[in-house]
Amino acid sequence: MSDVYKDLKKIAMLLEKHVNNRIHQELNKEEVIQFITQWLNKHPHVFQSLREYGELLSAPLNIPTKTDTANIAKLLIQLEEKVDTLEDNVNDLHEKLDKVSVKEDAEGASEQNTKQKARRNLSPSKQEKAQRRRDALDRLKYYSHEISKTAKTAGGTHRGSA
C-alpha cells in the first residue's frame, strides 16, 4: 500500500511540475502580457479588488504584504534615528559630566581626560551609524526576498511582487 502511495505522490509531483512549466511558458508570452496589461488598464477596479483581497488573505495565512514590508522599513529607520539621538544625548551628558568633574577636581584632570577619550572611542561615529542603517536595510531586503520565495513555494501569491 505504501508503494502505491509513493508512486501516486511521484506522479502528482511530476504532473504539478509539468503544469507549472506550461503555465510559465504561456504567461511569459509577449502577447499575453500585453493583453493582461491592456485589460488591467481598462479595469483598474478589478486590480484594486484583487489587491484588497490579497491584503485580506495575507493576515490569516501569515504572509506579509508589500505594504507590511514598507511599514517595517519605515519603523526600523525611525527606531534607528531615535537610538542615534539617545546615543548623542548620552554622549553629551558624559561630556558635561566630565567638564563638571574637571572643574571640581583639578588634580584628577589627566585621569578625567583619559576617561573622556575612552568614552569618545566607544561612541559610534556618524559613519558607523550610517553603516548600521545600511546593514539593517540590507537585512530587511534579504528577509523580504526570503519571505517572497517562501510564499511562492508555498503556492500562495505574495503581494510584494505585484
N, C-alpha and C positions, 0 to 999 in steps of 0.2 A: 504494500500500500504506500509506503514512503517513497519508493521508486517512482510510482505513478505521480505522486505529488511533486517530486523533484523535476520530473520530465515536464509536467504541466507548467511548473514555475519557469523552467528554461524557455519553453515555447512562448509563454506570456511575455517574458522579458525580451525575447527576440522580436516578437510582434510589436511590442511597445517601442523598441529601438527603431524598427522599420517605419512605423507610423510617425514617430518624431522626426526622423530624417526626411520623410516625404513632406511633412508639414513645413519644415525649414526650407526645403527646396522650393515649394510653392510660394511661400511668403517672401522669399528673397528675390523674386522676380520683379523687375522694374515696373512692369505694367500693373502688378498687384499693389505695389507701394503707391503708385500714382493714383490708382482708383481709390484706395483707402484714404489717402490724403485729401483728394477732392471731396469724397463723401463726408469726411470729418469736418472739412471747411464749410460744407453746406449744412451740416447738422451738428453745430457745436454743443447744443443742449444734450445730445446723446453722450458725447465725450465727457461732459461735465457730470452727467449722471453716473457714468462708469467710474469716474474718479471718486465721486462721493460714495458709491457702492464699495469701491476698494477700500476707502477710508473706514467705512462701516465694518467691513470684514476683517480688517487688519487687527483690530483690538482683540476679538475672541481667538483669532489664530496666532496672536502674539507676534505679528510681523510688523516691524517698524516701517513707516512710510517715509517718503521724501521729505515731507513736512516735519515729521518727527526728527529726522536726522538734522535738518536745518535748525530746528529749535534747540537741539542738543548742542550744536556747534556754537550758536549764539550764547547759550547759557555758559558753556565752557569758557568762551572768551571773556564774558562778563566776570566769571568767577576768578579767572587768572588776573584780570585787571584789579579786582578787589584785593586779591592776595598780594599783588605787587604794591598796591597803595599801603596795605598794612605793613609790609616789609619796609617800605620807605619811612613810614611813621615810626616804626620801632628803631630804625637806624638813626632818625632824627632825635629820638629820645635818648639813645645811647650817647650821641654826640653832646647833647645838652647836659646829661648827667656827667659826662667826662669833663666838660667845661666847669661845671659847678664844683666838682671834686678837686679839680686843679686849682681853682681859686682858694678853696678851703685848706688844701694841703700842698703847699709849695714844695715841701721836701720830697713828696712822692710823685713829683711831676714826671720823672723819667718812667716810673712804673705805669702811670696812667697813660702816657703816650704809647707805651708798649701794648697795653690793653686796647687802646683805641685803634691802633694799627691792626691788631689781630681781629677786632670786630669788623673793620673795613674789609679785611681779606675774606671774611665769612659772608659779607653781604653780597648778593648777586648783582652783577653789573647789568646795564640795560641790554647789552648784547646777549648775556646769559638768559635774561627774561624773554627776549625775543626768540631765542633758540628754543626755549621751553614751549613757547606758544606754537612755534612751527612744528615741534615734535608732537605736541598734543593734537594739532590739526592733521598731521600725517597719520597718527594713530586712529583718529576719527574716520579719516578716509579709508584706512585699511579695514576697520570694523564695519563700516558701511558697505564696502565691497564684499566682505565675507558674509554679511547678512544677506546681501543680494544673491550671492551664489547659493547660500543655504535655502533661500526662498525659492529660487529657480529649481534646485534639485529636489525640493520637497513637492514640486508640482504646483506651487502657488504662483500667483502673479504678484510681483513686487512693484509697487507704485514708484519706487525710487528710479526705476528705469523708464518710466513713462515720460 
